[in-house]
């Protein structure tokens, strides 16, 4: 799970196959959108990334902090604790494996310190969401070790009471431009989680990510999580640098991990 | 937050006056326009707009907390760090203690499966004193279809907690803590919630149950898009209520049949769909939760109750902190009882499917008979109270 060589600007997802199709992990300086049906694991990936960004440099991580913007109330502290504990256990195991002779090389992190490094904002309206994105410039300037901003979900407050769809498009557009600027200026990753909706295309109903066609230009990379039979998969739907590919992953009690199926392989599309 | 007045935000007088002159009074007014639009409307430079908006945004922005602080607050202030135990051991363990505070928990399943039974027991559990594992609080029970039965409630109590309920007057006191409301429309429902908000914030009410949300929504006269929008508004409102009052909210949902093709797919999932000419129409009817996909996104925990091969199951179909487990259960005089506390782990999206034991040949008449059988079991085989 922890490669020897790691670029300092990639955040692992804790799933090797998923990291591979992402070119090593979620990229700083970029805005990545992740969408999928309820229960597929969007919040799970969000929480896993908020923990993984904190993996220390000596373990191949960024040693950074996370901002978690919760628009739906999906952030369950119990789950963050489970994932944080598992992450520390995995690091200990790695440490014992690679430093068998050096007894003193213990992992000094405590799950509470992982929780302490996640800055949590609960947003209850689109007004608060826009205000918060505006405020982030100042916040990140004062907290330069923030390396990831997760918005869970970017959709929720923009789905109701918007009669003027054109206005919605303009506001979303401005918000995404600000997020891209944040990502570039502060060299951090922005991850936006999105919901799904159905669209009527060529005589049948299909699933598609919410917020409309114009929104699909608002991110650098777009990943769709979906069910492939009994397995969860992630598909790179759009990216300037990554090939369209899909990879299996699983959600376990320890967080996001490799898929357990024996027939796992990365499908190039 | 969004309705804060701009003239009370200590902005420089000059720009504050310009906002007022253009009728931009609240923060929401200002944040509902892009900065470019504001620049044109206010006829000032971009730098000034950006600076004013940064100031307004900082005032309106929600406060920052660390995840650690959240956890410590809950451990310190709330029973079991924010969970209401259901007394179903396997389920409580999987849910890290019980039904979580502050979020929406949905119970969905076919009629007669046990949703109301579950709600009755939860009401009782919330009203019990703390030393008996309860929340020692009041319960608001929104009983849309008039299924609430105090007789059944007291029976569950007497059978499950004989030591408490044999004390004189206890049954009446506990039952007295549960307030039943029967709104007949969504707007009446919203009004009741507004009125209850005060007691919620004063922390007297510890549990809100809506049985059933589907009946409330589907009973509305409008259809389609406007109904979805109304539902969306009410869901947002209930969610914010749950969070600010930090109570558990349990809502029941109905099922509807979904006859036809496989589940929806994305455009990149290239799959040859059989056309109508290729396959004869097969009545591969299965059940899905009512209220749509937006609703499914909005609930945090989804418990699916179903019946398969004569055995009832309660499944953790959606839960951020639990594995996808299915527990077999029965309904007894003391309410729902799990037959196995370990549960069966389900793979894939099957955890979401809702089964109801229906044989295809008996699709029309048999369906009615079956459902009424399920329903009558609940009420006719119970002992009368002595």
Interface residues (C-beta under 8 A of the other chain):
Chain A: X37 X38 X39 X43 X44 X47 X68 X72 X73 X74 X75 X76 X77 X78 X79 X80 X81 X82 X112 X113 X115 X116 X117 X118 X119 X120 X121 X122 X123 X124 X125 X127 X128 X130 X131 X132 X134 X135 X137 X138 X139 X153 X156 X159 X160 X161 X167 X170 X171 X173 X174 X195 X196 X197 X198 X201 X204 X205 X206 X207 X208 X224 X226 X227 X229 X230 X231 X235 X237 X244 X252 X253 X269
Chain B: X1 X2 X27 X28 X31 X32 X34 X35 X36 X37 X53 X54 X56 X57 X58 X60 X61 X62 X63 X64 X65 X66 X67 X68 X70 X71 X74 X81 X96 X97 X100 X102 X103 X229 X232 X233 X236 X239 X240 X242 X243 X264 X265 X266 X267 X268 X269 X273 X293 X294 X296 X297 X298 X300 X302 X317 X318 X320 X321 X323 X347 X348 X349 X350 X352
